[in-house]
Structures are given as C-alpha cells and as structure tokens.
C-alpha cells in the first residue's frame, strides 16, 4: 500500500475515542451525583430525627407548681419543690445516692421533671413532618390525648452526651456508650498499632524469602477479609473464656467481674484490625525508595538504624493512612462485640480496662430495635454523635499525618 | 606486583548471584591516595566489583563470594568482620544522588552521629560541606530539605555525607551519570581534591572521565564464554589509555568496540 499524503487519514480512531471519553465523563458525573444524593438522603434522614415535635403528658402541670417557668427556678427552690412533692423515703434515697448540696442544678431539674412533673412523651414526630403538618399533629393529639401538650423537643442537646442510659427516652443519653467507645478504641490502638507496624517491619525488612514466610504473608492478606463475627467467636473463646482470669482483672486484684470487659473487646478488635494495619504498613514501607536504604547502609547504619531513622519516617504518613482506616473500622464494628459480650443496657460508666461496657454502635442497634418511636429519635441522635466522634478522631490522625509528612 | 602497598586489594574474587556467575577471578589493587577507575561495557560487573569493597552485596540475597577482599591486612569477608564497621571505614557514593528526605544539615550530621561523633556538629557539617565544595551554595539554607537542591548539588551533598563518617576509602558508582557536564566537572575537580585525604575507587561509563581523573584504570569485560565479568587489563591510566596491551581494551577505548 503506497502512502498518499493527500488522502492519508490522521485520525482514523479519534472520533470513537472521543466518544468513549465523553461517555466515561458522563458516567463519572452520574455516579458522583448518585453518591451525593444518597449521602444527602442519609444525612437528611438522620438530621430530621434529631429534633422535632413531641406530645407530652404531665402528672402535675409545671404551671401549677410555681408561678415562673420551671426553667428559671433556682436550684434551692427546685430541691424544696422536690421535697414537698415526693415521698420522704424517695427523697432520702436520692439524698443518700448523692447529697443535694453537691448535685448540679441540671440534675436536680431532671429529678423534678422525672418525679414531680412526671413528664412522659406519648408521641413524637420528625422535624420535617413537624414543620409541615403542625396543625394536623395538634388536631390529632387533641383528639387522642386531650391533656397532652405539643412542644418542640431537641433530642440532640448537650445533655445527651452527659446523661447515661435510661429506659425513659427523655432522660437517656450516650455517656456510657461514648466512654466505652473511647476506652475501647484507645486500648485497641495501643495494642494494634505497635504490633501491626512491628509485624510489617519484620515482614518487609527482616524476613527472608522462605516458604513459611510466604504462607504467613498470604494468610495475613486473607485475614483482612474474614467476617468480623468470626473474630467475635475467637475473642469469646480465647479472651472471654480461656483467659478470663486476666481479662476480668482477677489476676490483678479486680474481683467483681467476668471476662466480658473492655480489655476482651479491645483484644478482639485489635485482632480484627491487625491485618489492615499490617498490610497497609507493609505497602507504605515497600514504597520507600531502595536508594534511601542503600544510602543509609553505605554510611554504616545497621538494619535497625536504617529502618528506624530512615525508612519509618518516610513510611509513616502511609502507615497512618492505614491506621486511620483501621481505627474507623474499630469504632464502627458491632457484631464481634455482641458476641464478646458488650452489655446492651448498663448505667455505670466504664472506669478502666476491666469494666463492663457498651459502645456507640451497640447502643444505636439496641435503640433501633425498641418498639417505641422515641428511641428511634435517640438512635438517630446517637448516629450523629458516632459520626462526629469518627470525624474528630480521623481529623486528629490526618493532622498528625500532615505534621509528620512535612519536610524536613 | 603493580602496586607496592595497596590500601585495598581484591584477590581472585569470584562472585555468584544465586546460580549465575557475576565475577570471575578478579584481582585488583587500589593505591592509597590515588583514584582507581573501573571501566568497561554495561553489565560486565563493574558495580558488583565496587560493592564487594564495602560488602554492599551482602544486602542482596543469595550472594556467594570466594577469594579475598583485603583492606590493609584485614580480610573483609572474614566471619569475624562486621559489615557495618566495614561500611563506616569505606564509604560509598551512588549513581543517582540519594540524599535522605531530611534537611541538608541532618543529611551530613546523621552518619557522623551514628558513628558516635562527639565533637561540635556544626563545625563538622561546615567542614564536610566545604570539602564537598557545597558550603558556599547552601550555608544559608542548612535547615531546608535536601530534596530542593539540584542534582549536582545533591550529589555533592552525598559526598559530604560520606566524608562526615570519616572513611578512609570512598567508593563512587558512576557518580556523574545523572548529572550535566558542568556538574560533572565540579565533581571531578572535587575528586582530585579529595584524593589528598581519601582513597577513591570509581566506576564510570565515561572514558574521558576515567582518563581525566584517575591514576589507575582497570578494564573490565565479560569472559569469553560471556558468563561473568573479569578484569582484562589493569595499569596506570596514562599507560592504559596510550598503549593498551590488550586488543579489546584498545578497541573499547577508541570506540571501535561493537
């Protein structure tokens, strides 16, 4: 075939390639829009449940107790109000639990609401419905509960973080679960980070190319894909049962517990996220240019000095990226903790590794499975708390990573 | 014997990477305070030979070496010799500039600190950077990242870093191959200054460079069965480049080599 400059075609496939490029671009935009829409819907769904109208009934109308609104009454008056309206026995018991002199105004106020006013929420609505259909809601309540009053209630409020678990939805909070989550993540990371990074260092920098090591390596890769509930079974068998004397704290002088402690949960969770940390740390270490190692060895550095002073600092941002992922996983996991024995209803705060505990995802799960609509509002609010906690921890880790990544 | 009192000497060195032979029966001497150049075509084992002198080949799995590498009277491959100590005495500059991703100051200071240097670190850094002809260019930016320097500056920084551990021998593996001609000339000038204090062994692809800077030259080539590299001629540079005794050397240095 001879070359004819007049008739030669310089773009035989250009048109179809451009068409494919256009299709690809539109697919990308469409996928982004769908993802954003899904995210917005979820956030809307959660957010609309965190505040809204509630219908409340009182045993005693607050206006019949004092003249000014109850919110403005001082602590001393509230205590007096409480003493005048509840049985002497109950008052003594409350005084015994914690003397009124040392209680804050807010907790006394809560007691008045709980025992004197005895406010109960009989029905609740999400925010969107509350705003659009207020008249219908009020008519409905007037028909069903003539004595009830309709008012706005913010489920998401500062006290939600500081109150502990309660069977009364208005009094319930996430303090116990939040503390449980924080304790568990702290201990999990303290265990998993050094072990994970150490394993990655060993596998990348020290381990020779033997059959045993390559079997270990492929097992670690596979472990990252094992269902988390199986880790829960493992944790139950090893940490809760077999190692109970240690995980319950009995070996360290804590005598009133069993193996279903924060320590057991953290050990289980550490096992679960170890493969994630190891694999991502290995990749980060492998990405460090060989020339840096050679330079270091050439100066007479030992293998450990090379690893510690040259390889790890360069790999650390990458290692932390994997660690952030693993930490998010640990905060969000529910299934293995149910197996390991997280409590679904406790009111005492965790005080250390040997405490009974619950965590935020389990609290959310427990609230969503309650029949009353009010607990679904609490679940939505707890989801907001969980998301904020997750974002806070991640942001901290990202900041640390950026500080480390800056040169020199 | 060509050299009376060599500082370093390879005697009948044969080296295998796993099953494949890389060097066969190589014998080479490096005179103190002289520059010895290794030249030859690609893949003939020049860099492998160089790395034998500070046991850098140990880092590659499945390397076997027979023969002797002598430094003064020590056999460097004797089981009682710590390769880490060898590398402190015998420094290395690599083909591609490879400063640490740290500050200029830290690049120079780190090796010295590893070696237990207890003196004034600022003075040492300045002295090494001056010796490497880099001080005037970087004295105001010692805290800046070494990666911000140009390629030629980075290579001089690598030389300064090597000097800071106070070695006796500096091995250079094609130190100018990634540099432009001007940076190359600066490094060559530097090498002539450095040989007052150090013994230098350099691998180079550039025959003019070998002719310009070295005192002794070893011509390496694959053996006739093309299995491994060996030295076919070794002598004073001037003699080797003017009256090579081996036909293959002459072909190579005159550019007739196929």
Interface residues (C-beta under 8 A of the other chain):
Chain A: X208 X209 X289 X291 X292 X293 X294 X295 X296 X297 X298 X299 X300 X301 X302 X305 X309 X310 X313 X314 X407 X408
Chain B: X54 X56 X59 X61 X84 X85 X87 X88 X89 X91 X92 X94 X96 X98 X99 X100 X101 X102 X103 X106 X110 X111 X114 X115 X143 X144 X145 X146 X147 X158 X161 X162 X165
